[in-house]
C-alpha cells in the first residue's frame, strides 16, 4: 500500500499524486491519500516535509517522488513477501 500525505493547495502534492497513481496502476498496488490537516499528529510530524510517501506505513520519501525509486521500492517489497 502506498500512502500519500499532503494537504489541499500543495502543488508538490499534485505532482506526487500523478506519479503515485501511475506507479500504483502499473504495479497493481493500492494507494490512498491522507490530508495531514485533518490530524494534529500528522500536521505536527509532516508539515515541513509534504508531500510524504509511505510504503506499508513506513516513510519512503518526502518533498518530491522519484518515480523509478518508488517503483523499485514497491517491487523489492513485493519480492520479499
N, C-alpha and C positions, 0 to 999 in steps of 0.2 A: 504494500500500500504506500503510495506516495501522498504526502500531505504538503500543501502549500499554505504557509502562514503569511497573511498580508493584511491590508486594510483598504477600504474604499479610497479611490482617488490616487492610488500609488501606481505611477507609470511603470516602474520596475516590476511591480506585481503583475501588471498586464503582460509584460514581456515574458515573465517566468511562467505564467499560466499557459501561454501559447506553446512554449517548449514542453511543459509537463503534459499538456493534453496530447501533443504529438507522440511523445515517448510512451505514455500510458497506452495510447491507442495501438501503436506499433508493436509493443511488447505484451499487449493484452493484460495489463495490470490495472487494478482500481486506483483511483485517486480522489482526493477530496480537497476542499479549500476551507480554511478556517480564518475568520476575521478576528484579528487579535484585539480589536477594540471591544469585543463582546466579553472579554475575560481580563480581569485585573492582572492575574498572574501572567497570561500571555503578553499583555501590554508591557508589564514590567520586565519580562525576560527578553522580549524580541523587538521592542520598539526601535532600537538603533540598528537592527540587522535586516529588517524586512526588504525584500521577500526572503523567507526562510523555507528551505526544502527539507522535509523529513522523509526518511525511508523506514517504514515499520516503526515509527515513533522515535527514531534516532536522527539527530541533526546531521544532514549531509552537506548542505551548502547555505550561503546567505548572500544577499545583495544581487548577484547575478547567477543564473542557472546555466551551466555549461552542458549543452545537450549530450555530447559524447561521454562526458564524465558521468552524467546521470544514467545514461544507457548502460555503461559499463558497470556501475554500482548495482543497478537492478538485476542485470544478468548474473553478476557474481553472487548476489544474494540468492537468486533462484537456483543456481547450480550448487550452492552449499546446503540446500534443503533436501 
